[in-house]
């Protein structure tokens, strides 16, 4: 599945100002793994698309720097609840330890995309 960019970065404004005008979402996905099924033995695409793949929980923190409002981190064991929170945001910026992995997991399995 090829990602689609619905909101290209505007070329006529300051990138930092544009990015900080929306919520900043810090994510950390916890996924199932075992000795034979891990990112050290598979590519990221193989791992995420494997039938054994499962998101076991998601840590989310939502900050609104443009409003000087900073959130608390919440851990969701119910992945559907976490996905609903993310889908309720209009445009947002994603931050994380491994954004490529977390972003692809959310894209491939839940059709969730940061701006």
ZILIN-V34513 format. One record per residue. N is the residue number from 0. RES is the residue in three letters. PSI is psi as a letter, one per 30 degrees, with the letter a starting at -180 (999 if undefined). OMEGA is omega in whole degrees, -180 to 180 (NA if undefined). Layout:
BEGIN
[[N:RES:PSI:OMEGA] [N:RES:PSI:OMEGA]]
END
This chain:
BEGIN
[[0:UNK:k:-178] [1:UNK:k:179] [2:UNK:k:177] [3:UNK:k:178] [4:UNK:j:-179] [5:UNK:f:-176] [6:UNK:i:179] [7:UNK:l:179] [8:UNK:k:179] [9:UNK:k:-177] [10:UNK:f:-173] [11:UNK:g:177] [12:UNK:l:178] [13:UNK:k:-177] [14:UNK:e:-179] [15:UNK:e:179] [16:UNK:e:180] [17:UNK:e:-178] [18:UNK:e:-177] [19:UNK:g:178] [20:UNK:f:-178] [21:UNK:l:179] [22:UNK:k:174] [23:UNK:j:-176] [24:UNK:j:176] [25:UNK:k:-175] [26:UNK:l:170] [27:UNK:j:179] [28:UNK:k:173] [29:UNK:k:-176] [30:UNK:l:177] [31:UNK:k:171] [32:UNK:l:173] [33:UNK:a:-175] [34:UNK:e:-178] [35:UNK:f:-177] [36:UNK:j:-178] [37:UNK:l:179] [38:UNK:f:177] [39:UNK:f:-179] [40:UNK:f:-176] [41:UNK:l:171] [42:UNK:l:179] [43:UNK:e:-179] [44:UNK:e:178] [45:UNK:e:-178] [46:UNK:e:-176] [47:UNK:e:-177] [48:UNK:f:-180] [49:UNK:k:179] [50:UNK:f:179] [51:UNK:f:-176] [52:UNK:k:177] [53:UNK:k:171] [54:UNK:k:-177] [55:UNK:f:179] [56:UNK:l:-180] [57:UNK:k:171] [58:UNK:k:-178] [59:UNK:k:170] [60:UNK:k:-180] [61:UNK:j:178] [62:UNK:k:177] [63:UNK:i:-174] [64:UNK:e:-179] [65:UNK:f:177] [66:UNK:g:-174] [67:UNK:h:180] [68:UNK:k:-176] [69:UNK:k:-173] [70:UNK:l:175] [71:UNK:k:177] [72:UNK:k:176] [73:UNK:k:178] [74:UNK:k:-179] [75:UNK:j:171] [76:UNK:f:176] [77:UNK:j:-176] [78:UNK:e:179] [79:UNK:e:177] [80:UNK:e:179] [81:UNK:e:179] [82:UNK:e:179] [83:UNK:e:178] [84:UNK:e:-179] [85:UNK:e:-180] [86:UNK:f:179] [87:UNK:f:178] [88:UNK:k:-179] [89:UNK:d:176] [90:UNK:k:-180] [91:UNK:l:178] [92:UNK:k:-178] [93:UNK:k:176] [94:UNK:k:177] [95:UNK:l:179] [96:UNK:e:179] [97:UNK:i:-174] [98:UNK:e:179] [99:UNK:e:180] [100:UNK:e:-178] [101:UNK:e:179] [102:UNK:e:180] [103:UNK:e:177] [104:UNK:e:-179] [105:UNK:e:178] [106:UNK:e:-173] [107:UNK:e:-174] [108:UNK:f:-174] [109:UNK:g:179] [110:UNK:h:178] [111:UNK:k:-176] [112:UNK:k:171] [113:UNK:l:-179] [114:UNK:999:NA]]
END
